Amino acid sequence: MQNHEPTVASGTPDHHLQRNLRNRHLQLIAIGGAIGTGLFMGSGKTISLAGPSVIFAYAIIGSVLFFMMRAMGELLLSNLHYKSFVDFNYDLLGPCAGFFTGWTYWFCWVVTGIADIAAITGYIQFWAPGVPLWLPGAVCIGLLLGLNLLTVKLFGEMEFWFALVKIIAIVALIAIGIVLIATGFTSPSGARAAVSNLWTNGGWFPHGGAGFMAAFQIAVFAFVGIELVGTASAEARDPEKTLPKAINSIPIRVIVFYVLALLVIMTVTPWDQVAPDRSPFVNLFMLIGIPIAASLINFVVLTSATSSANSGIYSTGRMLYGLSAGKLGPKPFARLSRNNVPANGLAYSCLLLFIGVFLLYQEGDVMKVFTIVTTISSICFIFVWSLIMIAYMRYRKMHPERHATSIFKMPGGVAMCWVVLAFFAFVLWVFGQKEDTLQGLIYTPVWFLCLAICYPFYRRQAIEHRKETH
């Protein structure tokens, strides 16, 4: 099959998604996607579960997802009419796979948005403990919706600056940590900053293999959104140059932003003194007695959560637009505003995010809500990532000529696809071992049951649309 018109996301010749994202936007969107709320909000819990071995968990997950991203990159560049991974799943695996991928990815970001609201509320409580739980999230959703309704270029600019704040903060944390280690700083609690803190408090695996594996749940959530660059590439200029560059920098990002940052935190602060229910980034500066620095870091992690929520709102609108244009969703979502923005999809997704604010208001325990929704989100993201790998194997079988001429081949090929899928199966097994993550694992199939009930209503028109576009 040769290059053809878009199979899912389509529009009229003068009214469609515009390629207004520049190289710097795409690179920083990729970095912002790799530095998730899970790193800032959830790494305290992963450190308490796994101790210093948590860095191996982040390194392993980052390495596996690099291969998933390379598979996605080769597929997107094999046919530039593919606007996202939903398009190539639809094309290679059929309308049913496109339907399940698109709606699940949309659901992922709605659920992740709820987790981000939980995080934002937690960070605001750092400054204002008495603020009503519903207020910070409601203000954030309203503000981001308003900005996303304007232009995609404005989304790119927001993500550029959000990501830049995160990068500067993490690099500064690493630099300050190195200085504290070099000077032998001692905190008010009597803990001395030393590299030996990594192995003198029970070794690298203080809670054994069980503790190490338990860290994977929230560690996986730290990486959700890493595939966002694949959605944004539909609106990027010159994707053949910018997309490979963004994907190939993933290993460096993982080493700098995850491994080095967490090594510094656990070197300056012994891992057993890191509070599981607080951000270790904020906690680090509180321990060394610099309250203004703690406020600055709190601002940074607040920015990170807002960035993730912004990415989520962007993604949900594009997914609903693509699904509806491909006859896999309600017609109103296929309409674009005068600014070529999927306004109906954006508004609908944000309406559902307000439900998350309501849940927070009912529960009151920010970390409990965060853990449950991150589990559900992580499982759904793993489903989407798995379908990307299956689509890649199908592509290798159906279009060997495209692979032979590809400028961005996935390392390891089909054999590596099986390794990645086996890892995803292992992570799902880990989710079943802990009570709080088991809840999410039990509830998630309800979503897929709902999709199975809804798909027959769209099946016939989706198959007809697919015939028309081939």
C-alpha positions in Angstrom: 0.0 0.0 0.0 1.4 3.4 -1.0 1.0 6.7 0.9 -2.7 7.6 1.0 -5.0 10.2 2.6 -5.3 10.2 6.4 -7.3 7.2 7.6 -8.5 8.7 10.9 -7.7 12.4 11.4 -8.8 14.3 8.3 -10.3 17.7 7.5 -11.2 19.9 4.5 -8.3 21.3 2.5 -8.5 24.7 4.1 -9.6 23.7 7.5 -7.4 21.2 9.2 -4.7 20.8 11.9 -1.9 23.2 11.1 1.9 22.4 11.2 2.7 25.4 13.4 4.9 23.7 16.0 8.6 24.5 15.4 11.7 22.3 16.2 12.2 24.0 19.7 8.6 23.3 20.5 8.8 19.6 19.6 12.1 19.1 21.4 10.8 20.7 24.7 7.4 18.9 24.4 9.4 15.7 24.2 11.4 16.6 27.3 8.4 17.8 29.1 6.7 14.5 28.3 9.7 12.6 29.7 9.7 14.6 33.0 6.3 13.7 34.4 4.4 14.6 37.5 5.3 11.1 38.8 9.0 12.1 39.1 8.2 15.1 41.3 5.1 13.9 43.1 5.6 10.1 43.2 9.3 9.5 43.5 9.1 9.9 47.3 6.9 6.9 47.5 9.1 4.9 45.1 12.2 5.7 47.1 10.5 4.5 50.3 9.5 1.3 48.6 12.7 0.4 46.8 15.5 2.5 48.4 18.5 3.4 46.2 17.5 0.6 43.7 14.7 2.9 42.5 17.3 4.4 40.0 17.5 1.0 38.3 13.7 0.9 38.0 13.7 4.3 36.3 16.6 3.4 34.1 15.0 0.1 33.0 11.6 1.7 32.2 13.3 4.5 30.3 15.3 2.1 28.2 12.3 -0.1 27.3 10.2 3.0 26.4 13.0 4.2 24.2 12.5 1.2 21.9 8.7 1.7 22.0 9.3 5.3 20.9 11.7 4.2 18.1 9.0 1.8 16.8 6.5 4.7 16.9 8.9 7.0 15.1 9.6 4.5 12.3 5.8 4.0 11.8 5.0 7.7 11.8 7.7 8.5 9.3 6.8 5.5 7.1 3.8 7.4 5.9 3.5 11.2 6.7 -0.3 11.0 6.3 -0.2 9.3 9.7 -1.1 12.0 12.2 -0.6 9.9 15.3 -0.3 6.3 16.5 -4.1 6.0 16.3 -3.8 6.5 12.5 -1.3 3.7 12.0 -3.1 1.3 14.4 -6.3 2.0 12.4 -4.5 1.4 9.1 -2.4 -1.6 10.1 -4.7 -3.4 12.7 -8.1 -2.2 11.6 -10.9 0.2 12.8 -11.4 -1.8 16.0 -7.8 -1.3 17.1 -8.1 2.4 16.1 -11.2 2.8 18.1 -9.8 1.1 21.2 -6.4 3.0 20.9 -7.9 6.4 20.4 -10.6 6.3 23.1 -8.2 4.6 25.6 -5.6 7.3 25.0 -8.2 10.0 25.5 -9.3 8.2 28.7 -5.6 8.0 29.8 -5.2 11.7 29.6 -8.6 12.5 31.3 -7.5 10.2 34.2 -3.9 11.6 34.2 -5.5 15.1 34.3 -7.3 14.1 37.5 -3.9 12.9 38.9 -2.4 16.2 38.0 -5.2 18.1 39.7 -4.5 16.0 42.8 -0.8 17.0 42.5 -1.6 20.7 41.9 -3.9 20.7 45.0 -1.1 19.1 47.1 1.4 21.7 46.0 -1.0 24.6 46.7 -1.6 23.2 50.1 2.1 23.6 50.8 1.6 27.4 50.7 -2.1 27.6 51.8 -3.1 24.5 53.9 -6.6 25.9 54.4 -7.5 26.4 50.7 -10.7 24.5 49.6 -9.6 21.3 47.8 -11.8 22.0 44.7 -10.4 25.5 44.0 -6.9 25.1 42.6 -7.9 22.4 40.1 -11.0 24.3 38.9 -8.9 27.5 38.3 -6.2 25.4 36.5 -8.7 23.6 34.2 -10.4 26.9 33.3 -7.1 28.7 32.5 -5.6 25.9 30.4 -8.9 25.4 28.5 -8.9 29.1 27.6 -5.3 29.0 26.4 -5.7 25.8 24.4 -8.7 27.2 22.6 -6.6 29.9 21.0 -3.9 28.4 18.7 -1.6 25.3 18.7 1.4 27.6 18.6 0.4 29.0 22.0 0.2 25.4 23.3 3.8 24.9 22.0 5.0 28.1 23.6 3.4 27.2 27.0 5.0 23.7 26.9 8.4 25.2 25.9 8.5 27.5 29.0 6.9 24.8 31.3 9.6 22.3 30.2 12.4 24.9 30.5 11.4 25.6 34.1 11.6 21.8 34.9 15.0 21.5 33.2 16.5 24.4 35.0 15.2 23.2 38.3 16.5 19.7 38.0 19.9 20.8 36.7 20.1 23.3 39.6 19.1 20.5 42.1 21.9 18.3 40.7 24.4 21.1 40.9 23.5 22.1 44.5 23.5 18.5 45.5 27.1 18.0 44.1 28.2 21.1 46.1 26.6 19.8 49.3 28.3 16.4 48.8 31.7 17.9 48.1 31.5 20.1 51.2 30.2 17.3 53.5 27.0 19.2 54.4 25.2 18.0 57.6 21.4 18.6 57.8 19.6 19.6 61.0 18.6 16.0 61.5 22.3 15.0 61.7 22.5 13.3 58.3 25.7 14.0 56.4 25.7 14.3 52.6 27.8 11.5 51.3 27.9 9.1 48.4 28.0 6.3 50.9 24.4 7.1 51.9 23.4 5.1 48.8 24.5 1.7 50.3 25.1 2.2 54.1 21.4 2.1 55.0 20.5 -1.4 54.1 22.3 -1.6 50.8 21.0 -0.9 47.3 18.0 -3.2 47.8 17.0 -2.5 51.4 13.5 -4.1 50.9 14.8 -6.9 48.6 13.4 -7.8 45.3 9.8 -7.3 46.4 10.5 -3.6 47.3 12.3 -3.1 44.0 9.4 -4.5 41.9 6.8 -2.5 43.9 8.5 0.8 42.8 7.6 0.1 39.2 3.9 1.3 39.5 4.6 4.9 40.2 7.9 4.8 38.3 5.9 3.9 35.2 3.5 6.7 35.7 6.5 9.2 35.7 6.9 8.4 32.0 3.3 8.7 30.8 3.2 11.3 28.1 6.5 10.3 26.7 4.6 9.3 23.5 3.0 12.8 23.3 5.7 13.9 20.8 4.0 11.4 18.4 0.7 13.2 18.7 2.4 16.7 18.4 4.3 15.6 15.3 1.1 16.0 13.3 1.3 19.7 13.9 5.2 20.0 13.6 7.1 21.5 10.8 9.6 19.1 9.1 8.8 16.0 11.2 11.4 13.9 9.3 14.1 15.9 11.0 12.6 17.0 14.3 10.9 13.7 15.3 14.1 11.5 15.2 16.0 14.1 17.1 13.4 14.3 19.8 13.1 10.5 20.2 16.9 9.8 20.1 17.5 12.2 23.0 15.3 10.1 25.4 18.2 8.1 26.9 20.1 11.3 27.8 17.0 12.7 29.4 16.4 9.6 31.5 20.0 9.6 32.8 20.1 13.3 33.6 16.5 14.0 34.8 15.8 10.7 36.6 18.9 8.8 37.5 21.2 11.8 38.4 18.4 13.7 40.2 17.4 10.8 42.4 21.1 9.8 43.1 21.6 13.4 44.4 18.5 13.3 46.5 19.4 10.0 48.1 23.1 11.1 48.6 22.2 14.3 50.3 19.3 12.8 52.2 19.5 9.1 53.3 16.7 7.3 51.5 15.0 6.3 54.7 14.5 9.9 55.7 12.6 10.7 52.4 8.9 11.2 53.2 6.8 8.9 51.0 3.8 11.3 51.0 5.7 14.4 50.0 7.8 15.5 47.0 11.5 14.6 47.7 12.4 17.7 45.7 10.7 19.9 48.2 11.7 17.8 51.1 15.4 18.0 50.2 15.5 21.8 50.6 13.4 21.7 53.8 15.9 19.3 55.4 18.9 21.5 54.6 17.0 24.5 56.1 16.4 26.7 53.1 12.6 27.4 53.3 12.6 29.9 50.3 14.3 27.3 48.2 11.6 24.8 49.2 9.0 27.3 48.0 10.9 27.7 44.7 11.0 23.9 44.2 7.3 23.7 45.1 6.7 26.3 42.4 8.6 24.1 39.9 6.7 20.9 40.7 3.5 22.9 40.5 4.6 24.0 37.0 5.4 20.4 36.1 1.9 19.3 37.1 0.3 22.2 35.2 2.5 21.3 32.2 1.2 17.7 32.3 -2.4 18.9 32.6 -1.8 21.2 29.7 -0.4 18.3 27.6 -3.4 16.2 28.6 -6.0 18.8 27.6 -4.1 19.2 24.2 -4.1 15.4 23.6 -7.7 14.8 24.5 -8.9 17.4 22.0 -6.7 16.0 19.2 -7.8 12.4 19.9 -11.5 13.2 19.8 -11.0 15.2 16.6 -9.1 12.3 14.9 -11.6 9.6 16.1 -14.6 11.6 14.9 -13.1 12.5 11.6 -12.5 8.7 11.1 -16.2 8.0 12.0 -15.2 6.4 15.3 -16.7 9.1 17.5 -19.6 11.7 17.7 -19.7 14.1 14.7 -19.4 17.3 16.7 -15.9 16.5 17.8 -14.7 16.5 14.2 -15.3 20.2 13.8 -12.5 22.7 14.2 -12.8 26.3 15.4 -11.8 29.3 13.3 -8.3 28.9 14.9 -8.1 25.3 13.6 -8.4 24.0 17.1 -10.8 21.1 18.1 -12.8 23.3 20.5 -15.7 20.8 21.1 -13.4 18.0 22.1 -11.3 20.3 24.4 -14.4 21.6 26.1 -15.9 18.1 26.6 -12.7 16.7 28.1 -12.3 19.6 30.5 -15.9 19.2 31.6 -14.9 15.6 32.6 -11.8 16.9 34.4 -14.1 18.8 36.8 -15.4 15.4 37.9 -11.8 14.9 39.2 -12.1 18.0 41.3 -15.3 16.6 42.7 -13.6 13.3 43.6 -10.8 15.2 45.4 -13.4 17.2 47.3 -15.1 13.9 48.4 -11.9 12.0 49.3 -9.7 14.6 51.0 -6.6 12.3 50.9 -4.6 13.7 48.0 -2.0 10.9 47.9 -4.7 8.1 48.0 -6.5 9.6 45.0 -3.2 10.1 43.2 -2.2 6.4 43.7 -5.5 5.0 42.5 -5.8 7.2 39.4 -2.2 6.8 38.4 -2.6 3.0 38.5 -5.6 3.1 36.2 -3.8 5.6 33.9 -0.6 3.6 33.8 -2.5 0.4 32.8 -4.3 2.2 30.0 -1.0 3.7 28.8 0.6 0.3 28.8 -2.4 -1.0 26.6 -1.7 1.9 24.1 2.1 1.3 24.1 1.5 -2.5 23.6 -0.7 -1.8 20.5 2.0 0.4 19.1 4.4 -2.6 19.3 1.8 -4.9 17.8 1.2 -2.4 14.9 5.0 -2.3 14.3 5.2 -6.1 14.0 2.2 -6.0 11.5 3.9 -3.2 9.6 7.1 -5.2 9.2 5.0 -8.1 7.8 2.8 -6.0 5.5 5.3 -3.5 4.3 8.9 -4.8 4.2 9.7 -2.4 1.4 8.9 0.6 3.7 11.1 -0.8 6.4 13.9 -1.4 3.9 13.9 2.3 2.9 13.2 3.7 6.3 15.5 6.6 7.5 14.7 5.8 11.1 14.7 2.1 11.7 13.8 0.7 15.1 16.9 -1.1 16.7 16.3 -4.8 17.5 13.3 -5.0 15.2 10.6 -7.6 15.8 12.6 -9.5 18.5 12.8 -6.3 20.6 9.1 -5.9 20.2 8.6 -9.1 22.1 11.0 -8.0 24.8 9.1 -4.8 25.3 5.7 -6.6 25.4 7.1 -9.1 28.0 8.2 -6.1 30.1 4.7 -4.6 29.9 3.2 -8.0 31.1 5.7 -8.0 34.0 4.6 -4.5 35.1 0.9 -5.5 35.0 1.8 -8.5 37.2 3.6 -6.1 39.6 0.4 -4.0 39.8 -1.4 -7.1 41.1 1.0 -7.6 44.0 0.1 -4.4 46.0 -3.3 -3.7 47.5 -3.5 0.0 46.4 -2.5 -0.8 42.8 -4.5 -4.0 42.7 -7.7 -1.8 43.1 -6.8 0.0 39.9 -6.0 -3.2 38.1 -9.5 -4.6 39.0 -11.4 -1.5 38.0 -9.6 -0.8 34.6 -11.3 -3.7 32.6 -14.6 -1.9 33.2 -13.4 0.8 30.7 -12.6 -1.8 28.0 -16.0 -3.4 28.6 -17.6 0.0 27.9 -15.6 0.3 24.7 -16.6 -3.2 23.6 -20.3 -2.2 24.1 -19.9 1.1 22.2 -17.8 -0.1 19.2 -20.7 -1.9 17.3 -22.4 1.5 17.0 -19.5 2.9 15.0 -18.2 -0.3 13.3 -20.2 -0.1 10.0 -19.5 3.6 9.3 -15.8 3.2 10.2 -15.4 0.3 7.8 -17.1 2.3 5.0 -14.8 5.3 5.7 -11.8 3.1 5.6 -12.8 1.7 2.2 -13.2 5.3 0.9 -9.8 6.4 2.1 -7.8 3.5 0.7 
